Amino acid sequence: MGEEKKQREAENQLPPECQTAGEVPAENCFGFHIEEELKKLPARPGVYIMHDEKDAIIYVGKAVSLKNRVRQYFQKSRNKGPKIEQMVTKIRRFEYIVTDTELEALVLENNLIKEHSPRYNTMLKDDKTYPFIKVTVGEDYPRIFLTRRMLKDKAKYYGPYTSALAVRDMIDFIRRLYKIRSCSRKLPAEIGSGRPCLNYHIKQCDAPCQGLISREEYRRSVEQAMEFLDGHYEPIFRMLEERMLEASAAMEFEAAATWRDLLTSARQIAQRQKITHGDGEDKDVLAMAAEGTDAIVQVFFIRDGKLIGREHFWVRIGMGEPMGEVLSSFIKQFYAGTPYVPKELMLEAEAADQELLAEWLSSRRGSKVTISVPRRGTKEKLIEMAHANADIVLRHDRERIKREEGRTIGAMKEIADWLGLGQIRRVEAFDISHISGFESVGSMVVFEKGKPKNSDYRKFRLRTIQGVDDYASMREVLTRRFSHGLEEREKLKDMEEFGSFSVFPDLIMMDGGKGQVHVAQEVLESLGLDIPVCGMVKDDHHRTRGLYFRDEELPIDTRSEGFKLITRVQDEAHRFAIEYHRSRRTKEQVHSVLDDIPGIGPARRKALMRAFASMDELRKASVDQLAAIPSMDSRSAESVYRFFHRQNDENMLT
């Protein structure tokens, strides 16, 4: 009965982020007051990101004015449609990234949607959204053309752009103006073969295929075209405008319209954005805003050349402390705890000991890492955008971030101090769930920097344990988790990547006292691992009263943020285990009933279990619905239908 009672409690509890040991804050469960945060929104273009009660991203949108657009979601008078109405009820907090232009917001929105696949966004099934201009600089006689796929080759890419029509017009203009070839001949190998194409005869190509222009002269024309694409627009704008006016003055209105359209296309191309980079490399962009002893460090994450996310960090600094010192300290702390180090760090200002930091990061990555301070071009604009976002966060979110830091990172530090440990970044907690030994399962939940990391949660269906034996069950779960982690580490040791199992915790929390802790320590010792383990000791009312660590019980302040975090970790491990156990029970019940249906073997049984979430749904299904399921045919569908309806008839007769 104890497990059943625990299950009922878990089904009614709040999500882990919202649990505050019985105390409900004035703000919502993230310390986020939506009405207050709406007042702080800037009237600037950008991207807004909606989170639900589990802090998962459920919607990403762009806005010309963040202030106007985001407020519309929370206005009752507006007709938003059923999908958005439903989404709004699930929003618990939102964040935003300010951009310089609407175009940048549009491209960033696209990157974030592809990265996070939010539930309420319409998802495209391919990756061909925005066009690029590609210049094949690796060829002796380069070509310029439109592409929608950015490869890691020797070519140079410009974009992405939002108008394919404008890109095609501009490529056509560049080819005509600079006489760039449009053919795909392999030069110089094919020089002299065949005849020159029509473009040569209408004076739109200098026929490098016939050797009528030298390689050096041809490449000078390509470089001039690239200067335009690199941002030297004004000479082209002036030339196009002059020709448009000349044609208009000569009453050649058709020609004037052509020059006008080319000028429009050129101006669209000139709206270059910095959200996507043509080099396809992994970079982190770090910028900082400070006021007094408070600072925000903003980190933009660029992966495969695309800005896919950001994080901001609250930092306590000394009055007047130089930015280079702060950035140096931040880099050492942040990249000591993260499993992945990118190829390049771009900083707002030069960090103290920058060369030494680059050497240390290179040793962590296993290949060269560069640290740069961009002073011009797109990279500098990206730094400026990161700084602008850091400044907004510092001005608008100071008090809320301090409270959030207290609930998360501050709570982790509090727990570390109680246990006499150094920095705790990652915590793992485990729990076992069963009813009288039936379908025993285990759960593993992960908290990083005080927040749940749902992607690293794991479920375990126990293989070796029959009946009620929580200690043996926990031994199996821990052995499988850390054995798998060691195997994964061995496989990936020569690669620049980490699996979720290969990242080990700084602390293991057991949902029990002395016995559970000793089981965990025995498993770790047998595998040659040294990871601190503590147990959550409960009182007579099943509430945590202290921590069991190194063979003694440590009292803890039950009003502290550390205690509230321990409660959230404990409840989340318990909730996750019970949810998995419930799903296993349901599947087992469905499985056992399907065994009795004639003509339904293992493959069709699995297909039915995938297609229907419950027995009630399966009973209500028509023959046509059953026959539409993969691996089912009309005869097997009739068999299933007759089985349930004959059962219903027999039940009615009795």
Secondary structure as UniProt FT lines:
FT   HELIX           2..12
FT   HELIX           16..18
FT   TURN            21..22
FT   TURN            29..30
FT   HELIX           34..39
FT   STRAND          46..51
FT   TURN            53..54
FT   STRAND          57..63
FT   HELIX           66..73
FT   TURN            76..77
FT   HELIX           82..90
FT   STRAND          93..98
FT   HELIX           102..116
FT   TURN            119..120
FT   STRAND          132..135
FT   TURN            137..138
FT   STRAND          144..147
FT   STRAND          156..158
FT   HELIX           164..178
FT   TURN            187..192
FT   HELIX           198..201
FT   TURN            202..203
FT   HELIX           208..210
FT   HELIX           215..229
FT   TURN            230..231
FT   HELIX           234..249
FT   TURN            250..251
FT   HELIX           253..270
FT   TURN            278..279
FT   STRAND          283..291
FT   TURN            292..293
FT   STRAND          294..303
FT   TURN            304..305
FT   STRAND          306..316
FT   TURN            319..320
FT   HELIX           323..337
FT   STRAND          344..347
FT   TURN            352..353
FT   HELIX           354..365
FT   STRAND          370..372
FT   HELIX           377..396
FT   HELIX           398..407
FT   HELIX           409..419
FT   STRAND          426..435
FT   TURN            436..437
FT   STRAND          438..448
FT   TURN            449..450
FT   STRAND          451..452
FT   HELIX           454..456
FT   STRAND          458..461
FT   HELIX           470..492
FT   TURN            493..494
FT   TURN            500..502
FT   STRAND          507..510
FT   HELIX           514..526
FT   TURN            527..528
FT   STRAND          533..538
FT   TURN            540..541
FT   STRAND          544..549
FT   TURN            550..551
FT   STRAND          552..555
FT   TURN            558..559
FT   HELIX           561..594
FT   TURN            595..596
FT   TURN            598..599
FT   HELIX           602..611
FT   HELIX           615..620
FT   HELIX           623..627
FT   TURN            630..631
FT   HELIX           634..653
//
